[in-house]
Amino acid sequence: MSGFIESLQYVFAPQIINGLSIGIAVILMALGLTIIFGLLDVINMAHGEFYALGAYLGVSLAALGVSFGWLLVLVPLVMAPLGFAVERLLIQRVFHQKDRHTLTLLLTFGLAIILQDTYGLVYGSQSISTEMPISGATEVAGMFLPNYRLFLMVIGVVIILAVWLIVYRSRFGAMVRAAAFDKDMAASLGVPVGRMYAGTFAFGVALAGLSGVLLAPIYSVFPTMGNDFLLLAFCVVIAGGLGSIKGTVIAGLVLSQIQSISSLYISPSWTDPLVFSIMVAVLMVRPQGLFGRLGHA
């Protein structure tokens, strides 16, 4: 019995906690993605590049002497107007076309390539390591965990709760959900649907930028950094249900734990295919994912 307990403590506990920290990181990345799809019905292929832009803005502002606490405030404030402008100037140009799903996907994919190449030209192709804003480690369950990872998990939960409150307990969230459920009815009741679309896209982009600031100290900063999390974030969003915040959180936690624990038994190169296989299995049973759309759940 004692051997089993020691196995849980020294073998599984580190993987579970590591999976939890990765899960929070993926959820932060996926939240903006799922909110944008939930209202606009747009699959934003440039979301990973907005995440990278947040990290690069954090690096640039930190070089000017801005503290980490202020970065968490300033970067989303800078990213939100950018997201608003992208939606108004680019997305809206093709949004009302008959084949808008294909057009918006190609548009955001092209934007992702432009942004990625721009980062390489401005900052170079080499990785930029950032200093840990919170140093030291704390003993948890007989092992020492970096304080910054603990901070990431705590602030990640706070952000998830804040997003839930905004979407489900605020006037803005009520208008967003009304527009997602029936935009014509919402417009007839006085909801400014166009501004809701732009505001929601800006909100999703701001979340991506905030994620970049939070994850840069752990994963470093480089032009293609968005690709590392984007595929897993898409798996989380699709498995949880396109546009469902609850589904994103649950799927993010479950898939990251499966990925982390399975690495004990299989080669790390097989953990991503395993996650993709689980996503496919979920879609075979429930094509709509685990939960419904933003306007419905």
Backbone hydrogen bonds, N-H to C=O, Kabsch-Sander energy under -0.5 kcal/mol:
donor,donor_aa,acceptor,acceptor_aa,energy
5,I,1,M,-2.2
6,E,2,S,-2.6
7,S,3,G,-2.1
8,L,4,F,-2.1
9,Q,5,I,-2.4
10,Y,6,E,-3.0
11,V,7,S,-1.9
12,F,7,S,-1.7
13,A,8,L,-2.5
15,Q,11,V,-0.8
16,I,12,F,-2.9
17,I,13,A,-2.6
18,N,14,P,-2.5
19,G,15,Q,-2.9
20,L,16,I,-2.0
21,S,17,I,-2.2
22,I,18,N,-2.3
23,G,19,G,-2.6
24,I,20,L,-2.5
25,A,21,S,-1.8
26,V,22,I,-2.7
27,I,23,G,-2.6
28,L,24,I,-2.4
29,M,25,A,-1.7
30,A,26,V,-2.6
31,L,27,I,-2.4
32,G,28,L,-0.7
33,L,29,M,-0.8
34,T,30,A,-2.8
35,I,31,L,-2.4
36,I,32,G,-2.1
37,F,33,L,-1.9
38,G,34,T,-2.5
39,L,35,I,-1.5
40,L,36,I,-2.0
41,D,36,I,-0.5
41,D,37,F,-1.6
42,V,36,I,-0.6
44,N,42,V,-1.0
45,M,43,I,-1.2
47,H,44,N,-1.4
50,F,46,A,-1.8
51,Y,47,H,-2.0
52,A,48,G,-2.1
53,L,49,E,-2.4
54,G,50,F,-2.1
55,A,51,Y,-1.6
56,Y,52,A,-2.6
57,L,53,L,-2.7
58,G,54,G,-2.0
59,V,55,A,-2.2
60,S,56,Y,-2.5
61,L,57,L,-2.8
62,A,58,G,-2.4
63,A,59,V,-1.8
64,L,60,S,-0.8
64,L,61,L,-0.6
65,G,62,A,-1.6
66,V,61,L,-2.2
71,L,67,S,-1.7
72,L,68,F,-1.7
73,V,70,W,-0.8
74,L,70,W,-3.4
75,V,71,L,-2.0
77,L,73,V,-1.3
78,V,74,L,-2.0
79,M,75,V,-2.6
80,A,76,P,-2.4
82,L,78,V,-1.0
83,G,79,M,-2.6
84,F,80,A,-2.4
85,A,81,P,-2.4
86,V,82,L,-2.4
87,E,83,G,-2.2
88,R,84,F,-2.3
89,L,85,A,-3.1
90,L,86,V,-2.1
91,I,86,V,-1.9
92,Q,87,E,-2.4
93,R,90,L,-0.9
94,V,90,L,-0.6
94,V,91,I,-1.3
95,F,91,I,-1.3
96,H,92,Q,-0.5
97,Q,94,V,-1.5
100,R,97,Q,-1.2
103,L,99,D,-2.1
104,T,100,R,-3.2
105,L,101,H,-1.8
106,L,102,T,-2.5
107,L,103,L,-2.6
108,T,104,T,-2.6
109,F,105,L,-2.0
110,G,106,L,-2.5
111,L,107,L,-2.3
112,A,108,T,-2.1
113,I,109,F,-1.9
114,I,110,G,-2.2
115,L,111,L,-2.7
116,Q,112,A,-2.5
117,D,113,I,-2.4
118,T,114,I,-2.2
119,Y,115,L,-2.4
120,G,116,Q,-1.6
121,L,117,D,-2.0
122,V,118,T,-2.6
123,Y,119,Y,-2.8
124,G,119,Y,-0.6
124,G,120,G,-1.2
128,I,221,V,-3.1
129,S,127,S,-0.6
138,T,145,L,-2.7
140,V,143,M,-3.9
143,M,140,V,-1.4
145,L,138,T,-3.0
145,L,143,M,-0.5
147,N,136,G,-2.4
148,Y,134,I,-0.5
150,L,146,P,-1.7
151,F,147,N,-2.5
152,L,148,Y,-2.7
153,M,149,R,-2.2
154,V,150,L,-2.2
155,I,151,F,-3.1
156,G,152,L,-2.1
157,V,153,M,-1.8
158,V,154,V,-2.0
159,I,155,I,-2.5
160,I,156,G,-2.4
161,L,157,V,-2.4
162,A,158,V,-2.4
163,V,159,I,-2.7
164,W,160,I,-2.2
165,L,161,L,-2.5
166,I,162,A,-2.4
167,V,163,V,-2.6
168,Y,164,W,-2.8
169,R,165,L,-2.3
170,S,166,I,-0.6
173,G,166,I,-0.8
174,A,170,S,-2.2
175,M,171,R,-2.2
176,V,172,F,-2.4
177,R,173,G,-2.7
178,A,174,A,-2.1
179,A,175,M,-2.5
180,A,176,V,-2.1
181,F,177,R,-2.0
182,D,178,A,-2.6
186,A,182,D,-2.5
187,A,183,K,-2.4
188,S,184,D,-2.0
189,L,185,M,-1.1
190,G,187,A,-1.5
191,V,186,A,-2.5
193,V,191,V,-1.9
196,M,192,P,-2.2
197,Y,193,V,-2.5
198,A,194,G,-2.2
199,G,195,R,-2.9
200,T,196,M,-2.5
201,F,197,Y,-2.3
202,A,198,A,-2.5
203,F,199,G,-2.2
204,G,200,T,-2.4
205,V,201,F,-2.3
206,A,202,A,-2.5
207,L,203,F,-2.0
208,A,204,G,-1.9
209,G,205,V,-2.4
210,L,206,A,-2.4
211,S,207,L,-2.2
212,G,208,A,-2.0
213,V,209,G,-1.8
214,L,210,L,-2.1
215,L,211,S,-2.4
216,A,212,G,-1.5
218,I,215,L,-1.1
219,Y,215,L,-2.5
220,S,216,A,-1.9
221,V,128,I,-2.1
225,M,222,F,-2.0
227,N,224,T,-1.5
228,D,224,T,-0.6
228,D,225,M,-0.8
229,F,225,M,-0.7
230,L,226,G,-1.9
231,L,227,N,-1.1
233,A,229,F,-2.9
234,F,230,L,-2.6
235,C,231,L,-2.0
236,V,232,L,-2.3
237,V,233,A,-2.6
238,I,234,F,-2.8
239,A,235,C,-2.7
240,G,236,V,-2.4
241,G,237,V,-1.3
244,S,241,G,-2.7
245,I,243,G,-0.6
248,T,244,S,-1.9
249,V,245,I,-2.2
250,I,246,K,-2.3
251,A,247,G,-2.7
252,G,248,T,-2.2
253,L,249,V,-2.1
254,V,250,I,-2.5
255,L,251,A,-2.7
256,S,252,G,-1.7
257,Q,253,L,-1.6
258,I,254,V,-2.3
259,Q,255,L,-2.4
260,S,256,S,-2.3
261,I,257,Q,-2.9
262,S,258,I,-2.3
263,S,259,Q,-0.9
264,L,261,I,-1.7
265,Y,262,S,-1.6
266,I,262,S,-2.2
270,W,267,S,-2.5
271,T,268,P,-1.0
272,D,268,P,-0.6
274,L,270,W,-1.7
275,V,271,T,-2.0
276,F,272,D,-2.4
277,S,273,P,-2.3
278,I,274,L,-2.1
279,M,275,V,-2.1
280,V,276,F,-2.3
281,A,277,S,-2.4
282,V,278,I,-2.5
283,L,279,M,-2.2
284,M,280,V,-1.9
285,V,281,A,-1.4
286,R,282,V,-3.7
289,G,286,R,-2.6
290,L,239,A,-2.4
291,F,240,G,-1.8
296,H,293,R,-1.5
297,A,293,R,-2.0
